Amino acid sequence: MKAAPGRGRRALVVEDDPDIGALIEAALEDLGFAVSRVDNGQDAVIAVKDESPDLITLDLSLPGLDGIEVCRQIREMTDAYIIMITARINEIDRLQGLETGADDFMPKPFSLRELQARVNAMFRRPRQTATGPADDLRYGVLHIDMSSRRVYRDDQELVLTRIEYELLVELMRDPERVATREELMQSVWGTDWTGDTHLVEVHVGNLRRKLRPAGYIRTVRGVGYRMDLDA
């Protein structure tokens, strides 16, 4: 029997509605996660420090610390996948969530099956590329140590989220090739759902800012992205 993607992993559910929180908790437990649940932002930050979860589902409208601020704080201490699940569905909230480090965004009401599919896709993807885990990637002053999953600009280590790391690896594997947004969605977010390619644009924007002073990622209008020393 194939192990569930969450087997041996921990998840943290941050949700102030007890009914919705219980549903999310049960859905993740079905995937094999050991799940903890808190109902406010302060406890979420403490739980991340104490438990080091691999996955966090995060509501935006929380008592105490707002979900955006919670995301900002916990992203500084973990590279866990963060999925925002919220009734606040306007574009500004969505962009703020993604720009502070969330990996995905699901509006309420939402399908538990879709949540499980997205989580499955995240954790089922191999954590190595076709170059093999021992083959480092280099481009200009950028260096990816594939064995340790660390990224360096010259000798300075860059702090990237998991999604940002995976995007950079995909682009640096074949830097002359233009990777379409759809291809990046499939390779980085998984193949079980089509998602919204706007996710790619926001995360590439975050990644490009971290690579400065040289952005190194050029947008090919209407197509996607490729590496470029002059970008």
C-alpha positions in Angstrom: 0.0 0.0 0.0 1.4 3.4 -1.0 2.0 5.8 1.9 -0.1 8.9 2.1 1.8 12.1 1.2 1.4 13.4 4.7 2.6 10.3 6.5 5.1 11.2 9.1 4.6 15.0 8.5 2.9 17.6 10.8 0.3 20.1 9.8 -1.0 23.2 11.7 -4.5 24.5 11.1 -5.0 28.1 12.0 -8.8 28.8 11.9 -11.1 30.6 14.4 -14.3 28.9 13.2 -14.3 25.6 15.1 -16.5 23.8 12.6 -14.4 24.7 9.6 -11.2 24.0 11.6 -12.5 20.6 12.5 -13.2 19.8 8.8 -9.8 20.9 7.6 -8.2 18.9 10.5 -10.1 15.8 9.5 -9.2 16.2 5.8 -5.5 16.5 6.6 -5.6 13.6 9.0 -7.1 11.5 6.1 -3.9 12.3 4.2 -1.7 11.0 7.0 -0.7 14.3 8.7 -0.4 14.7 12.5 -2.5 17.8 12.9 -2.6 20.6 15.5 -5.2 23.4 15.5 -5.2 26.9 17.0 -7.7 29.7 16.7 -5.7 32.9 16.8 -2.6 34.5 15.4 -0.5 34.6 18.5 -0.9 30.9 19.2 -0.1 30.2 15.5 3.3 31.9 15.8 4.0 30.0 19.0 2.9 26.7 17.5 5.2 27.1 14.5 8.1 27.7 16.8 7.3 24.7 19.0 6.1 22.2 16.4 7.9 23.0 13.1 5.0 21.9 10.9 5.5 20.9 7.3 2.1 22.4 6.2 0.1 25.3 7.5 -3.4 26.3 6.6 -4.1 29.9 7.6 -7.2 31.9 7.8 -6.8 35.7 7.2 -9.5 37.0 9.5 -8.2 36.0 12.9 -8.6 37.5 16.4 -5.4 39.2 17.6 -2.8 39.1 14.8 -4.2 39.4 11.3 -3.5 36.5 9.1 -1.3 38.6 6.8 0.9 39.5 9.7 0.9 35.9 11.0 2.1 34.8 7.5 4.9 37.4 7.5 6.1 36.3 10.9 6.0 32.6 10.4 7.6 32.8 7.0 10.7 34.2 8.7 11.1 31.0 10.7 9.9 28.2 8.4 9.8 27.1 4.8 6.6 25.0 5.4 3.9 25.2 2.8 1.4 27.8 3.7 -2.1 27.7 2.2 -4.4 30.6 3.0 -8.1 29.7 3.3 -10.3 32.7 3.7 -13.5 34.5 3.0 -11.5 37.6 2.1 -11.3 37.0 -1.7 -10.5 40.4 -3.1 -7.3 40.7 -5.2 -5.6 43.0 -2.7 -5.9 40.4 0.1 -4.8 37.6 -2.2 -1.7 39.5 -3.4 -0.8 40.5 0.1 -1.0 36.9 1.2 1.2 35.6 -1.6 3.7 38.4 -1.3 4.2 37.7 2.4 5.1 34.1 1.7 1.9 32.1 1.2 2.2 29.3 -1.4 -1.4 29.0 -2.3 -4.8 30.7 -1.7 -8.2 29.1 -1.4 -11.4 31.2 -1.0 -14.3 30.1 1.3 -16.4 28.2 0.7 -14.0 25.6 -0.5 -13.9 22.0 -1.4 -12.2 19.7 1.0 -11.3 17.4 -1.9 -9.7 20.2 -3.8 -7.7 21.1 -0.6 -6.5 17.5 -0.4 -5.6 17.5 -4.1 -3.5 20.6 -3.8 -1.8 19.3 -0.7 -1.2 15.9 -2.4 0.4 17.7 -5.4 2.7 19.7 -3.2 4.0 16.8 -1.2 4.0 14.2 -4.0 6.5 16.0 -6.2 10.0 14.7 -6.0 12.3 17.1 -4.2 15.1 16.8 -6.8 15.3 17.7 -10.5 16.4 15.7 -13.5 20.0 17.0 -13.0 20.2 14.7 -9.9 20.7 15.7 -6.3 24.5 15.9 -6.6 24.6 18.2 -9.6 24.7 21.9 -8.4 23.3 24.5 -10.7 25.1 27.8 -11.5 24.1 30.9 -13.4 26.1 34.1 -13.2 26.7 34.7 -9.5 23.9 32.3 -8.5 24.7 28.9 -7.2 22.2 26.3 -6.1 23.6 23.5 -3.8 21.1 20.8 -4.7 22.1 18.4 -1.9 21.4 21.0 0.8 18.7 22.9 -1.1 20.5 26.2 -0.5 20.8 29.1 -2.8 23.8 31.5 -2.9 24.4 34.9 -4.6 28.2 35.0 -4.6 28.9 33.8 -1.1 25.7 35.2 0.4 22.9 32.7 1.2 19.5 33.7 0.0 16.4 32.9 2.1 13.8 31.5 -0.3 10.5 29.8 0.3 10.0 26.3 -1.0 8.0 27.6 -4.0 10.6 30.2 -4.8 13.4 27.6 -4.6 11.5 25.2 -6.9 10.8 28.0 -9.4 14.5 29.0 -9.5 15.6 25.4 -10.0 13.2 24.9 -12.9 14.4 28.0 -14.6 18.1 27.3 -14.0 17.9 23.7 -15.2 17.7 25.1 -18.8 18.3 28.8 -18.6 18.1 29.5 -22.3 14.6 27.9 -22.6 11.4 29.9 -22.0 9.3 28.2 -19.4 5.6 28.9 -19.8 3.4 29.8 -16.8 1.5 26.6 -17.4 4.6 24.4 -17.4 5.7 26.1 -14.1 2.3 25.5 -12.6 2.6 21.8 -13.4 6.2 21.3 -12.3 6.1 23.4 -9.2 2.5 23.2 -7.9 1.7 19.7 -9.3 -0.4 18.3 -12.0 -3.7 17.4 -10.2 -5.1 20.9 -10.7 -4.7 23.7 -13.2 -4.7 26.5 -10.6 -4.3 30.2 -11.5 -1.2 31.2 -13.4 -1.3 34.5 -11.5 0.3 32.5 -8.6 3.3 32.1 -10.8 3.5 35.8 -11.6 3.4 36.8 -7.9 6.0 34.2 -6.8 8.3 35.0 -9.7 8.1 38.7 -8.7 9.0 37.8 -5.1 11.9 35.7 -6.3 13.2 38.3 -8.6 13.3 40.9 -5.8 15.4 38.5 -3.7 17.9 37.9 -6.5 18.6 41.7 -6.8 20.7 43.7 -7.6 20.5 41.4 -10.7 17.0 40.1 -11.1 18.2 37.4 -13.6 14.6 36.4 -14.6 13.2 37.9 -17.8 9.5 38.0 -18.6 8.8 36.9 -22.1 5.5 38.7 -22.8 2.6 36.4 -23.4 4.7 33.2 -22.9 6.5 32.9 -19.6 10.0 33.3 -18.1 13.7 32.5 -18.8 17.0 33.3 -17.1 18.9 36.4 -18.4 22.1 37.9 -17.0 20.9 41.4 -18.1 17.4 41.2 -16.6 
